[in-house]
């Protein structure tokens, strides 16, 4: 939660989709490109619906892997761009930067079901320099947009 004037800002959770393509250069190191889409986050100010916010990211990542047989924990670091769209805006003067630089840091683990089929579970923080502007309440920038994505999925390794 953040505060605009005397009102709390609340952003609801949402669903998303994520895809990665990469190359495992060493047993402990992989390079990947990642795209992520997050559907409308509902933004409320003081319990009143203000807008919907949609996010997309495109990152280049480095994945550091602990190659322990079938179970392989990892740390991911990445950088790229994030695009935000503010839809159904009900608050005059509320704006967000459409595009911005962003970084990604995350942890997770891969579980190899077969030699090629992998279950991936993890969480990433996407830290963006996109700003929220609210001329109505403060007349200034009131904060930046960042989020945490928790995910589970299947992967196919060649």
C-alpha positions in Angstrom: 0.0 0.0 0.0 1.1 3.5 -0.7 -0.6 6.8 0.1 -2.0 9.6 -2.2 -3.0 12.5 -0.1 -4.8 10.9 2.9 -6.0 7.9 0.9 -4.5 4.4 0.7 -3.7 2.9 -2.7 -4.5 -0.8 -3.0 -3.6 -3.0 -6.0 -5.2 -6.4 -6.3 -3.4 -9.6 -7.5 -3.9 -10.7 -11.1 -3.0 -13.6 -13.4 -0.4 -13.6 -16.1 1.5 -15.6 -18.7 5.3 -16.0 -19.1 7.5 -17.5 -21.7 11.3 -18.1 -21.8 13.8 -19.2 -24.5 17.3 -19.8 -23.4 20.7 -21.5 -23.8 22.4 -23.4 -21.1 26.0 -22.5 -21.7 27.4 -24.4 -18.7 26.0 -26.9 -16.2 25.6 -23.9 -13.8 24.9 -21.0 -16.2 22.1 -20.3 -18.6 21.2 -17.2 -20.7 17.6 -16.5 -21.6 15.1 -14.1 -23.1 11.9 -13.7 -21.1 8.5 -12.2 -22.0 5.8 -11.7 -19.3 2.2 -10.5 -19.6 0.1 -9.5 -16.5 -3.6 -8.9 -17.0 -5.4 -6.0 -15.4 -4.5 -5.2 -11.8 -7.4 -3.4 -10.2 -6.2 -0.2 -8.5 -8.3 1.3 -5.7 -7.8 4.5 -3.8 -9.5 4.6 -0.5 -11.8 1.6 -1.3 -12.9 3.3 -4.6 -11.9 1.6 -7.9 -9.6 4.0 -9.7 -8.3 2.1 -12.7 -7.0 -1.1 -14.2 -3.3 -1.5 -14.8 -1.8 -3.9 -17.3 2.0 -4.8 -17.5 4.3 -6.5 -20.0 8.0 -7.1 -19.7 10.8 -8.2 -22.0 14.1 -9.2 -20.2 17.4 -10.7 -21.0 18.3 -12.9 -18.0 21.3 -14.7 -16.6 20.4 -17.8 -14.6 22.8 -19.3 -12.0 22.0 -22.9 -11.4 23.0 -25.4 -8.7 23.1 -28.6 -10.9 22.0 -31.3 -8.3 20.6 -34.2 -10.4 16.8 -33.8 -10.8 16.4 -30.9 -8.3 18.1 -27.7 -9.4 17.7 -24.5 -7.5 18.6 -21.2 -9.3 19.0 -17.5 -9.0 18.0 -15.3 -11.9 19.1 -11.7 -12.7 17.8 -9.8 -15.6 17.3 -6.4 -17.2 15.1 -5.1 -19.9 11.9 -3.1 -20.5 8.5 -2.9 -18.9 5.3 -1.4 -20.5 2.3 -0.4 -18.5 -1.1 0.5 -19.7 -3.7 2.3 -17.5 -7.2 1.3 -18.5 -10.6 2.3 -17.3 -9.1 5.3 -15.5 -11.7 6.9 -13.3 -9.4 9.4 -11.6 -8.6 12.6 -13.4 -4.9 13.3 -13.4 -3.8 9.8 -12.6 -1.1 8.7 -15.0 1.7 6.1 -15.3 4.8 6.0 -17.4 4.0 3.8 -20.4 7.5 2.3 -20.8 10.5 2.1 -18.5 13.7 0.3 -17.7 13.3 -2.6 -15.3 15.4 -5.2 -13.6 14.5 -8.7 -12.5 15.8 -10.8 -9.5 14.4 -14.1 -8.6 14.8 -17.5 -7.1 13.3 -20.9 -7.9 14.0 -24.5 -8.7 13.6 -26.9 -11.6 12.5 -30.5 -11.0 13.4 -32.8 -13.9 10.5 -35.2 -14.4 12.2 -36.8 -17.4 15.5 -35.9 -19.2 13.6 -33.2 -21.1 10.4 -32.3 -19.1 10.9 -29.8 -16.3 8.6 -28.4 -13.6 9.7 -24.9 -12.8 8.6 -23.1 -9.6 9.8 -19.7 -8.5 9.3 -16.0 -7.6 10.7 -12.9 -9.3 10.7 -9.3 -8.3 10.5 -6.9 -11.2 11.8 -3.5 -10.2 10.8 -0.7 -12.6 11.6 3.0 -12.8 8.1 3.8 -14.2 6.4 6.5 -12.1 2.8 7.0 -11.0 1.7 10.6 -11.4 -1.3 12.0 -9.6 -2.0 15.7 -10.3 -5.3 15.5 -8.5 -4.0 14.5 -5.0 -0.4 15.6 -4.7 0.5 17.3 -8.1 3.7 15.2 -8.1 5.1 11.8 -8.6 3.9 9.6 -5.8 5.7 6.3 -6.4 7.2 3.8 -8.8 5.7 0.6 -10.2 7.3 -2.7 -9.3 5.8 -6.2 -8.6 6.5 -9.7 -7.5 5.5 -12.6 -9.8 5.0 -16.1 -8.3 4.9 -18.8 -10.9 4.8 -22.5 -11.7 5.1 -24.0 -15.1 6.4 -26.7 -17.4 9.5 -26.5 -19.6 11.0 -28.6 -22.3 14.8 -28.8 -22.4 16.8 -30.0 -25.4 
